[in-house]
Amino acid sequence: MRRRIAIFLVAALRSLPLWADNKGASAGDSDEAALARLRKEIMEMIGEPVCTNLVYCRVLALGVKPCGKPDEYLAYSSIAKTNEYALQGKAAEYAFLQEEVQSKEQTSAPCVVPAKPKVQCVDQRCKLQPQ
């Protein structure tokens, strides 16, 4: 069910104008290069996660492990000119592509799932709390 929702979200968001500047993977572009490009775009969208207090800090689940859980978490700010819908869509696109790569490679490593971290506002920056 989650996979269908992710596919639907990616397809729906690609039709919006905010995806107009998205450069699709070329025929010669490897999946790993496309993942690296998407990750770079996500990091650029997050930018500097500034905050004045905790209420502006958010946690983004990024990627997907073979068992279906998030690969990692990133802190971002809701006031740092971050389009949260575009960011969530880009994260879904990243997870979908990562899942495709894993299915091709048929990875069967044990699933060690990082706990969803809490976020904090420290020195006017959103940061994940150490676990």
N, C-alpha and C positions, 0 to 999 in steps of 0.2 A: 504494500500500500504506500509506504514512504517513497519507494522508488517511482511509482506512478505520479505521486504528487510532485516530486522533484522534476520529473520529465515534463509534466504539465507546466510547472512554474518557469522552467527554462524556456520552453516553447512560447509561453505567453509573454514573458519578459523580452524575448528577442524581437517580438513584434512592436514593442514600444520604441519611441524615438530615442530613449536613453541608451539604446544598444546601437545606434547608428554609427558611432565611432568605433565600435568593436571590430577589430580586425580578425576575421575568421582564420582558422588554421589553413594554410595552403596545402596543396596536395603533397608537397615534399616535407611538410612540417611533421615531426614525430609527435606522438602523444606526450612524451616526456617534455619536449620543447613547448608544447601547447600548455601543459600543466605549469611549467615555469613561467610562461607568459601570463597566464591567468593569475598565478600567485603574485606576480609583480604588479599586475593591475589592481588586485585586491589591496595590496600594501599601499599603493599610491592612493587608492580611494580612502583608505583609513587615514593616511597622512600622519600628522602629529596629533595624537588623541588628547587635546587640551580639555581641561575641566576647571570649573570653579568649585564644584562639590560633587559628591558621589552620584547625585541624581542624573548626571549627564553621561556616566560611564556605562558601557554595555559590553557584553561578551559575545563574540562570534564563534560558532562552531565551524571549523574548516576541515574539509576533507572527509574521508570515510575509510574506516578500517574494513578488512574483509568480513568482519562480523556485523558490520552495519553501523557501528558507533563512530563518533567524530574522531578524526585523527589528531587534531590539536585545537586549541582555543586561542583567540586573539582578543585583545582589548581595543575598543574604539570609542569615540566620543560622538554623542548625538548633536553636539554643537560645533563640531569641527568641519562644517560644510560637507558632511558625509551624507549622501543620499542613501538612507538606510534600506530602501526598497531595492535600489540598484546593487547595493553591497550584498544583500541577502540573495539576490538573483545570481550575482557573480559567484558567490559561495556555493550555491546550488549547482551551477554549471561546473565549477571546479570539482565538487564531490561526484557529480555524474561522470565526468571524464576520468577521474581517479578510479571510480568503480569499474569503468570499461577497461582501463589499463590493467587493473587487478584481475579481471576475468580473463583477459588474454594471457596474462602471466600465470594464472591459476595459483596465486599465492595462498598458502595454507598455514601461515605462521599463527602461533597462538595469539589470541586477541587480548592484549593488555590495554584496557580502556582508561585513559586519564579521566579523573573525576572532574566534573565541571567546576572550574575555579571561581572564586568570588573576585570581584573587581573592586579596586579602591582608587581614590583620587589622591595622589601623592605629588607634591611639588607642582600642582596644576597640570598633571598628566594622568590619564587613566592607565592603570597597570594591573596586571593579574596578581593576586595575592599568592605568595609562595605557599606550597602545600607541605 
